[in-house]
């Protein structure tokens, strides 16, 4: 069917056959992308060289060398922007030019390129893993990639990203912490002109600060929609943001502490034996603690100091914190029980089960907090916008936490189509089987096994970066300035940047790449040189 797939209207086939054809075509695309990366690497390693008699010949340097005009050539060949071409070349070099072990060109990402060549991993998911491992040493990156091989054929990008971060938290927590600290220190708000009469804002903020600000914006936006001030909630949020900039808002942050269900069943206190991955007792205020509930389905890192201020529990509490939407003025009386393995919130003894079709407020809140988002594989619609669906239709199936899941409207309808089957297990994992017989499992939000990145005194120094639009030696942009002045070979007065693309003159020893990062340099731009570096 692959050879005839370009004219599907002239063919007939079953769902299984066309699903198989789709998978095989994707494998062909993945293999072709890997081959394209190898071609880009070889293209980028070619430098023109002018002989004494004026003849121009091509000099082929070691794989990993990037010629100054490599991205410009790629941009023209692929008809993409310069920024996209630069990213394409950078990604190809990292994946397809992994040097021998122990050399400066080693990245540890060869396994990603091999998986693409075998048709098991697409370019997007490979880039997700590679981005997470940008600053990891080659041996750490190789270990993480090796541990992901069994998931390449079945898991989407966000799930692979979470796996990488959890593995880094175990293998090299300092590396992950430094990345988080740097990202938090680089938070900023930018503004530029968008459509006529409209400005565009782009901002990054510490998770806990963003959660408080978003709660204020969303609460006012919902009121605007109710009052008829705005007809859409996204428009209402924009108005709420501008209204709140010069106004005041009171935000209540409520924290729910969790505990393993087996400990809850035995009456153990929340300060009992610590669970792997939860906050350890006696932590420092500077620790970064993983919590859920600040955004749908995704854990975020907040400072322990902020968490302690937002919680009535002391710092010595060993259970993980979870910011959760609950009625104002009703603090949690005891830690919420969770499944010991999956960390899913549980309704012990079925206390919230009802005989009616519609669940009560408490049961609905528990299911939404447990799921975080739509439970269909790969869907990330927030639980607040989802339907609460009976996995086994009511009244055959009860209205209980063991039979309710969050599904967006589209996937709610898909579940009801012939050939689809969903099974909710006791640990709150949900297994889907599609009409072709392929089974996939989605997981609830893990509210129990939270990562803690302790403050060990290894945080990077504050960034002193002074962006200038016009540099003294030429009227070019900041990006051009740093490409020319900070991505070249190291000098005694300038440390080597963590960037694998190294623009420099070829030497007899050959050209090579060094490290990789997409962050701006953490030092002031050097003074202008007497001559351009090219």
Secondary structure as UniProt FT lines:
FT   TURN            3..4
FT   HELIX           5..10
FT   HELIX           15..44
FT   STRAND          46..50
FT   TURN            52..53
FT   STRAND          56..60
FT   TURN            63..64
FT   TURN            68..69
FT   HELIX           70..78
FT   HELIX           82..96
FT   TURN            101..102
FT   TURN            104..105
FT   HELIX           110..117
FT   TURN            118..119
FT   HELIX           123..132
FT   TURN            133..135
FT   HELIX           138..148
FT   HELIX           149..151
FT   TURN            152..154
FT   HELIX           157..171
FT   HELIX           173..185
FT   STRAND          188..193
FT   TURN            196..197
FT   STRAND          199..204
FT   HELIX           207..227
FT   HELIX           233..245
FT   STRAND          255..260
FT   HELIX           261..265
FT   TURN            266..267
FT   TURN            270..271
FT   TURN            276..277
FT   TURN            281..282
FT   TURN            285..286
FT   STRAND          288..291
FT   TURN            296..297
FT   STRAND          300..303
FT   HELIX           304..310
FT   TURN            315..316
FT   STRAND          321..323
FT   TURN            328..329
FT   STRAND          336..338
FT   TURN            340..342
FT   HELIX           348..350
FT   TURN            351..352
FT   HELIX           361..371
FT   TURN            377..378
FT   HELIX           383..385
FT   STRAND          387..390
FT   TURN            394..396
FT   TURN            401..403
FT   STRAND          404..407
FT   HELIX           409..415
FT   TURN            418..419
FT   STRAND          421..424
FT   TURN            426..427
FT   STRAND          430..433
FT   TURN            435..436
FT   STRAND          439..442
FT   STRAND          452..453
FT   TURN            472..473
FT   HELIX           478..485
FT   TURN            492..493
FT   TURN            508..509
//
